[in-house]
Amino acid sequence: MTNATVSLQAINDVKDFVNIVMKYDFDIDLVSGRYAVDAKSIMGIFSLDLSKPIQLNAHTDDAEDLLTQIQKFIVK
């Protein structure tokens, strides 16, 4: 599994993020506190507290391309 911390501040950020993660066959989850949602679900993402960074869990060991594509959302 590959982990990263992402920040989705605006509605357009969420739309762009979902369009990117939809391209990948493996499962990708977003975790905020005790809630976990499918990263490919716009409605699921909007149910999270987007004012804070969110943990991304990609269920693959080969996520280099994904991390490159979502670089602008990753929080260092």
DOLUM-614978 format. One line per field, with one value per atom (N, C-alpha, C, CB): atom name; x, y, z; residue number from 1. Coordinates in steps of 0.001 Angstrom, whole numbers, plus 500000, padded with zeros to 6 digits. Glycine has a CB too. Layout:
N
name: (CA,...)
east: (X,...)
north: (Y,...)
up: (Z,...)
resi: (NUM,...)
END
This chain:
76
name: (N,CA,C,CB,N,CA,C,CB,N,CA,C,CB,N,CA,C,CB,N,CA,C,CB,N,CA,C,CB,N,CA,C,CB,N,CA,C,CB,N,CA,C,CB,N,CA,C,CB,N,CA,C,CB,N,CA,C,CB,N,CA,C,CB,N,CA,C,CB,N,CA,C,CB,N,CA,C,CB,N,CA,C,CB,N,CA,C,CB,N,CA,C,CB,N,CA,C,CB,N,CA,C,CB,N,CA,C,CB,N,CA,C,CB,N,CA,C,CB,N,CA,C,CB,N,CA,C,CB,N,CA,C,CB,N,CA,C,CB,N,CA,C,CB,N,CA,C,CB,N,CA,C,CB,N,CA,C,CB,N,CA,C,CB,N,CA,C,CB,N,CA,C,CB,N,CA,C,CB,N,CA,C,CB,N,CA,C,CB,N,CA,C,CB,N,CA,C,CB,N,CA,C,CB,N,CA,C,CB,N,CA,C,CB,N,CA,C,CB,N,CA,C,CB,N,CA,C,CB,N,CA,C,CB,N,CA,C,CB,N,CA,C,CB,N,CA,C,CB,N,CA,C,CB,N,CA,C,CB,N,CA,C,CB,N,CA,C,CB,N,CA,C,CB,N,CA,C,CB,N,CA,C,CB,N,CA,C,CB,N,CA,C,CB,N,CA,C,CB,N,CA,C,CB,N,CA,C,CB,N,CA,C,CB,N,CA,C,CB,N,CA,C,CB,N,CA,C,CB,N,CA,C,CB,N,CA,C,CB,N,CA,C,CB,N,CA,C,CB,N,CA,C,CB,N,CA,C,CB,N,CA,C,CB,N,CA,C,CB,N,CA,C,CB,N,CA,C,CB)
east: (500849,500000,500890,499037,500437,501148,500312,501446,500960,500259,500786,500404,499890,500267,499228,500357,499567,498619,498259,499210,496958,496503,495599,495764,495503,494631,493751,495456,492438,491466,490635,490558,491035,490437,489194,491449,489158,488068,487305,488614,486111,485294,486038,483955,486721,487462,488616,487990,489219,490268,489703,490869,488529,487908,487600,486618,487033,486702,487962,485966,489002,490256,490867,491257,490858,491414,490681,491331,489356,488563,488812,487053,488901,489175,490516,489155,491492,492805,492737,493851,492171,492202,491305,491778,490313,489430,490200,488290,491356,492142,492838,493174,492870,493642,492730,494480,493186,492382,492371,492890,493398,493468,492606,494918,492280,491457,492264,490903,491612,492228,491218,492638,491640,490767,491290,490656,490361,490716,490229,490100,491115,490791,490913,491714,489836,489817,489255,488968,490119,489686,489321,488485,488084,487670,486846,486879,486732,485965,486883,485097,486505,487236,486239,487996,486590,485714,486523,485029,485812,486417,486858,485419,488126,488656,488071,490175,487395,486795,485355,486835,484886,483513,483481,482840,482952,482862,481990,482293,480866,479970,480651,478658,481414,482136,483150,482831,483873,484886,484238,485692,483103,482431,481842,481337,481765,481280,482386,480706,483632,484764,484966,486046,485735,486120,487295,486495,487014,488047,488888,487413,488603,489388,490747,488620,490903,492163,492736,491953,494051,494635,494036,496163,493993,493364,494412,492145,494346,495270,494784,495409,495645,495330,496012,495776,495253,495794,495513,495172,496569,496438,496826,497335,495925,496135,496931,494790,498173,499109,500517,498805,501487,502881,503491,503696,502738,503235,502405,503191,502581,501768,502575,501121,503746,504592,503869,505887,503193,502491,501351,501951,500612,499526,500067,498800,501139,501703,502190,502851,502708,503133,501928,503897,500849,499646,498969,498662,498999,498309,499268,497582,500444,501489,500988,502655,500147,499699,498774,498992,498232,497360,498096,496218,499316,500053,500631,501184,500430,500958,502258,499927,503290,504603,504622,505738)
north: (498818,500000,501240,500001,502269,503538,504608,503922,505433,506473,507850,506243,508845,510240,511089,510614,512333,513262,514291,513944,514476,515391,516463,514625,517582,518677,519029,519921,518996,519332,520497,518096,521713,522911,523402,524005,523261,523838,522746,524875,523104,522156,521677,522796,522587,522197,521260,523433,521422,520490,519080,520921,518940,517622,517026,517718,517826,517322,516874,518406,517694,517341,516078,518503,515992,514842,513555,515061,513588,512397,511995,512658,512961,512641,511930,513912,512295,511641,510232,512465,510074,508751,507735,508876,508202,507281,506475,508066,506960,506300,505027,507262,504815,503709,502564,504200,501330,500138,499740,498989,500129,499718,500613,499741,500104,500851,501978,499920,503127,504285,504821,505392,504939,505431,506757,504401,507583,508791,508616,510072,508891,508691,510019,507622,510377,511592,511205,512742,511211,510773,509298,511615,508985,507579,507237,507252,508177,507948,507638,509160,506645,506292,506234,504929,506864,506855,506477,508236,506034,505724,507042,504939,507137,508373,508643,508302,507664,507836,508339,506518,508620,509061,510536,508193,511377,512805,513019,513595,512325,512489,512024,511704,510950,510468,511489,509159,512089,513079,514286,513524,514724,515888,515598,516368,514323,513999,514129,512584,514320,514469,515935,513899,516157,517508,517946,517560,518758,519157,520333,519507,520838,521952,521486,522660,520164,519595,518649,518852,518420,517439,516041,517397,515259,513936,512893,513876,511743,510644,509865,509705,509678,508877,507528,509593,506454,505091,504447,504245,504210,503529,502070,504207,501171,499742,499100,499027,499559,499039,499402,499605,498660,498996,499797,497726,499951,500645,501906,499716,502903,504121,505341,504401,505130,506265,507189,505762,506610,507421,508198,506535,507541,508216,509396,507230,509176,510247,511415,509710,511120,512181,512977,511592,512284,512938,513828,511891,513423,514185,515063,513233,515309,516061,517387,516316,518100,519427,519364,520142,518172,518017,517488,517092,516996,516372,517447,515463,517219,518112,517498,518318,518292,517778,517582,518736)
up: (500000,500000,500000,501227,499297,499211,499894,497730,500708,501456,501081,502966,501165,500967,501693,499433,501942,502543,501482,503830,501267,500226,500823,499113,500105,500504,499309,500995,499513,498475,498996,498101,498646,499232,498498,499265,497175,496383,495640,495384,495191,494432,493191,494033,492503,491304,491638,490586,492817,493244,493336,494607,493925,494083,492718,494931,491810,490466,489729,489645,489765,489092,489694,489180,491025,491736,491345,493259,491356,491010,489560,491240,488648,487249,487091,486403,487897,487839,488411,488600,489621,490270,489567,491727,488817,488084,487026,487411,486596,485556,486051,485012,487369,487936,488376,489124,488098,488373,489842,487556,490595,492001,492880,492493,494068,495015,495641,496105,495790,496426,497440,495366,498685,499745,500273,500886,500774,501496,502926,500827,503894,505298,506033,505934,506732,507545,508900,506871,509909,511237,511192,511737,511576,511552,510322,512797,509374,508154,506986,507832,506209,504996,503848,505156,502728,501562,500325,501370,499300,498014,497370,497088,496997,496408,495028,496315,494442,493120,493216,492350,494432,494659,495065,495742,494185,494499,495735,493295,495803,496954,498242,496735,498161,499331,499821,499016,498897,499272,499937,498037,499407,499990,501362,499066,501737,503079,504125,503103,503675,504588,504963,503955,506020,506432,505561,507964,504544,503590,504073,502275,505261,505786,506307,506898,506475,506961,505912,508308,505933,505022,505250,505199,504183,504198,503827,503219,504487,504201,502983,505428,501991,500813,500958,499500,500743,500769,499421,501939,498651,497359,497566,496248,497242,497486,496354,497653,496238,495247,495693,493818,495198,495476,494333,495722,493243,492058,491818,490813,492673,492588,492151,493927,491586,491181,490212,490542,489212,488219,488873,487080,489760,490482,491278,491421,492029,492857,492011,493705,490824,489910,489431,488707,489082,488567,489614,488073,490886,491941,492742,492885,492206,492911,493469,491982,492702,493153,494364,492021,494677,495842,497065,495507,496877,497976,498902,497428,500198,501235,501731,502421,501796,502240,503741,501824)
resi: (1,1,1,1,2,2,2,2,3,3,3,3,4,4,4,4,5,5,5,5,6,6,6,6,7,7,7,7,8,8,8,8,9,9,9,9,10,10,10,10,11,11,11,11,12,12,12,12,13,13,13,13,14,14,14,14,15,15,15,15,16,16,16,16,17,17,17,17,18,18,18,18,19,19,19,19,20,20,20,20,21,21,21,21,22,22,22,22,23,23,23,23,24,24,24,24,25,25,25,25,26,26,26,26,27,27,27,27,28,28,28,28,29,29,29,29,30,30,30,30,31,31,31,31,32,32,32,32,33,33,33,33,34,34,34,34,35,35,35,35,36,36,36,36,37,37,37,37,38,38,38,38,39,39,39,39,40,40,40,40,41,41,41,41,42,42,42,42,43,43,43,43,44,44,44,44,45,45,45,45,46,46,46,46,47,47,47,47,48,48,48,48,49,49,49,49,50,50,50,50,51,51,51,51,52,52,52,52,53,53,53,53,54,54,54,54,55,55,55,55,56,56,56,56,57,57,57,57,58,58,58,58,59,59,59,59,60,60,60,60,61,61,61,61,62,62,62,62,63,63,63,63,64,64,64,64,65,65,65,65,66,66,66,66,67,67,67,67,68,68,68,68,69,69,69,69,70,70,70,70,71,71,71,71,72,72,72,72,73,73,73,73,74,74,74,74,75,75,75,75,76,76,76,76)
END
